[in-house]
Amino acid sequence: MKKLKSVLACMIIFALVGATGFTTLAADTNDTGTGSVSGNVTINGQISPLIISVTHPLSAAYAIDPNGGANGNFIASEIDVQNNTRVAVNVSVAALTASPGGSITFTDVDSSAKQWSSLNLADSKKYIAIGIKPKDASGWSAGYNQSTHWAVNTSPTLIGALAPQATGALTLNSFYGLAFDGSYTAEHVLVFMFQLV
């Protein structure tokens, strides 16, 4: 019985040593000779990936008031993006698309596709041109993209690079009809992509 316990204990020790993943090193080598002698040592490195950490809001809002101004008023909250990563990261808009979930679901079109102030009730509730762009240069590295990424554009758009601990503000822009016969809600989904510079 005592011998069986010893054998089981040895088996458990071998299993634990095998499970911990210790790397067995090759046996030492002897370099010998006369005059000049050289020897080679293989050095194996292991590099961990850098964790990208970015803070941004989970939701943003806009409001259309067709009664204000010559073309109505469009008011939108800023979308702040902060880079918490140890190095600079590129910020791209991967997608900005209309989504069901509100009382109306817009169809995204180009900003020049319609005579916006002339849209009738049905078209005002159907079409919108909505886009996103940097608010200003604050936080963005030199060479950032100042143009608007319109929702109708299905290709990703690089906005620019944020240095570590830098925050860049984005703002929404829109063209829309004015013929609304009631209060409505609508939703869009904004998808960011963050990559190391």
N, C-alpha and C positions, 0 to 999 in steps of 0.2 A: 504494500500500500504506500509506504514511504517512497519507494522507488518510482511508483506511478505518479505521485505528486511531484517529484523532482523532474520527471520527464515532461509533465504538463506545464510546470513552471517555466522550463527551458523553451518549450514550444511557444508559450505566451510571450516571453521576452523576445524571441526571434520574430514573432508576428508584429510586435510593437515597433521594433527597430525597423522592420521592412515598411511599416505603414507610415512612419514619420518622414520618409522620403530623403533620408541622408544620401548625399551623392558620394559614391565611392571614388576616391582618387586613384589614378593609375600608380603603379609602383614607381619608386624613384629610379632614376637612371644614372649610370656613371659615365661621364665623358672622360676618356683617357687618351693619351697619345703623347707625342713629343713635339716640342716647339709650341706652336699655337693650336689650342683646342677650342672648338666652339660647341655650344649645346643649345638646343631649342626647347622652349617651354611654351606650351599652349595655354593661353589665358582666356577663359570663358567669362563673358560678361552677361549680366541679366539687367534689363532696363524696364522699369514699370511705366505704363502710359500716364501722362499728365491728366488730371481730372479737370474738365472744363466746368466752371461754375459761373452762371449768369443769373441775375435777378431781374425779373420783369413782372408786370401785373398779370393777373389771370383774366382780367376783363377790362374793357374800356367802353366808353359810351360816346354817342354823338346825339345831337338834336337838330332837327330841321324845323325852322319856323318860316313858313312861306309868306308871312305877313310883314316881315322886317326887311328893310333895305330894298334895293332895286331888283336883286335876284334872290330874295329871301335870306335868312340867316342860317348858317351852318356853324354849330358850336360843338367842339370835340375836346375830350380830355387828352392830355399829353400821355405818351407811352414812354416811360423812362426805362432804359436798359443799362444795367450796371454790370461791368465785368469784374467778377471776384477771382478770376483765374490768375495764376502767377505770371503769366505772359499775356501779350496782346491777343485778342481774338477778332476774327472777321464776323460781322453781323450781316446776314442776308435775309431778305423776305423770300421764303420758299413758296408761299401761297397766300392769297387774300381772296376769299371766295364767299359769295352769298350762301347762306345756310338757312334751311327751314327751321322754324322755331318761334318766329314772330307772327304777328297777325297778317303780315304780307311777306312774301319772299321776292326780293328784287332780282332782276336779271342784270348782271354787270355788263356795261358797254363802254366804249371809248368816250372820252370827254367831248370829242368833236362829233359824235355820232348823231346827236339830236339837237334840235332847237329847244333848249330846256325850258325857257319861259313860255313856250307855246304848246307844251304837252297838255293833252286832255286828261280827264280823270283816270281813265283806264291806263294810259301810258305813264302818268305820274306815279301810279301805284305799282308799275311794272319795271321801269328802267331807272338805273342810277349809275353814275360813274363815281367810284370811290377809290381813293388812293392813299398812299402813305409815303412820307419823306422825312428826312431829318429836319427838325425845327430850326436849328442853326448849327454853327461850327463847334459849339461847346462840347467838349468831351471826345469828339471824333478826331482821329489822326488826319494829317494833311492828305488831300486827295480823295476825301469822302465823296460819295455820289449825292449830288444835290437834287437830282431829278426825282419825280414822283413815280412810284411803282403803282400803276393802276391795276385794279382787281381783274380786269379783263386780260391782263398779261399773265399767261400761265407759266412763263419761264421764271426761275429764281433770279432775284436782283440783289447784287452785292451793295449794301448801304455803305459800309466802311469798316474801319478797324477801331476798336476801343483798347486803349492801354490798360494795364492792370489797375484796378480800383477806379477807373474812369466811368462816368455815366453820360450817355448820349440820349437826347430826347427826340422822339419821333412825333409827328403830328399827322392827322388825317385831313384830307382834302376831298371835296365832293362837288359834283354837278348833279342837279335833280330837278324834277318838275315842281310846279307850284299848286296844281289842282288836287288838293286833298280835301275830302268831304268829312273827315273825322280824324280822331287820333289813332295812330297805328304804331306798331313796333316792328322792327326788322333786325335780322342778325347776319353778321359776317364772321368768318373764322380767319384769324391771322396766324400763320405758321412761320416761326423764325427758324433759321439754321445758323448754328455757331460752329466755327472752325478755327483751329490755330492758324495764326498768320504765317 
